[in-house]
């Protein structure tokens, strides 16, 4: 099931960011480093989809942007999500830390919540 832009102006747009929780729990990354990864992914997803109508609408009201940060248990669950999103035409950026070539998080371009929420329902809020 593809997740195209809807073109409607009455929708609530959200940018989903999914971060590996094992970076903190198992690999002992500092919280700031993990937040940086999420920022990289969100910025990259916006940049890669800058001309998209939903992205432009999302950026037109900076004080009311809405993001939801979710957690993936580990690298396998993150990369599986990325594959599923790609297979379904959902625009996103899998952020891979370099030079280690280490996937840390992903961010979707802004979408109407109801368009992509079903792909993310098994992921809990990041905490």
N, C-alpha and C positions, 0 to 999 in steps of 0.2 A: 504494500500500500504506500504510494508516494505521498510526500508531504510538500506540495507546491505552495507558493505564495497565494494568498486568497484575494488580495487586492482591495479588500473592504477597509473602510476607515473607522468602523465602529468596533473593531476587535481589540482585545487586550493582548499586547505583544509581550513575550517573555523570552529572555535568553537563559537557556539551561547550561550550567557548567557542572561537569561530573569529575570529581577528584578522587584519586586513589587514597583510601583511608589508611592503607598499610604503610604509606610513606611516613606517617607519624607513629602509628602503633607498632609496627614491626621493624621499620628501617630507621627509626629515630631521627627523621628529618626535622629541622626546626620549623615551627609554625610559619614563620615569615617566608621561608623558602617554598613552602607548599602554597601559600597565598600568592607568591610570585608566579608560580606555575599556572595557577588559575587565571591570573591577570594576563599572562602571555597568551593563553588559549582563547580567552574572551576577546582580546584585542585582535588576534589573528583571524578569528571567525568573522568579526565585524569587517576587517580589512578585505578579506577574501570575497565578501558578499556585499561590499559597499554600495554597489549599484542596484541591489535588490530592493524592490518597493517596500517590503516589510522592514528591512534594515534602515532605509531612509526615514520611514515613519517613526521607527524606534528612536533614531537619533534626533528627530525634530523636536523632541521634548525631553531634554537631558535630565531635568529635575524629576521626571517621573518614570525613568527607566526601571524595569522590573527584571531582576535576575533571581534564579533559584539555583542554589549550589547543593548538589547531591553527592553521595559517596559511593564509589565502587570499591569492592572488597580488596581487589588486587589487580595486577596487570592483565591477567586472563579475562576478568570480567569487563575491564575497560576496553580491551581490544575487541572482544566479542561484541560489545555495544557498538563500537565504531564500525565493525563489519556489517552489523544489522542496519545501522543508519545508512551506510553507503548503499547497501542492497535495496533500500527503500527510498532512495533519492533524497534523503534528509541531509541538507548542507551542514557540515560541521568541520571542525579542525581538531584532529588528534595531536595534542602537543607532545613532542618527543624531545626531551632534554638532550642537548648536544654538548660535548662530543660523545657522551656515553651511549647515545641512541637508546634512551630509556623513556618509554611512554609514561607520562605522569597524570595527564588529565585530558579532557576534551571539552569543547564548547560548541554549541549549536549556534547558528545564526539566529537572530530573533524570529520567532514564529508565533502565530496565535496558539495559545496554550493547548486548546483542544485538538490542534493539528498534530502535535508531537507527543503529548503527555503519555499516551499509551505505550510508547517505546521506552519510557523512563519509569513506569509504575513500580518496578521491582527495586528501584534505588531509593534509599532513605535520605532525608536531609543530612547534610554534612554536619558533624558535631565533634 
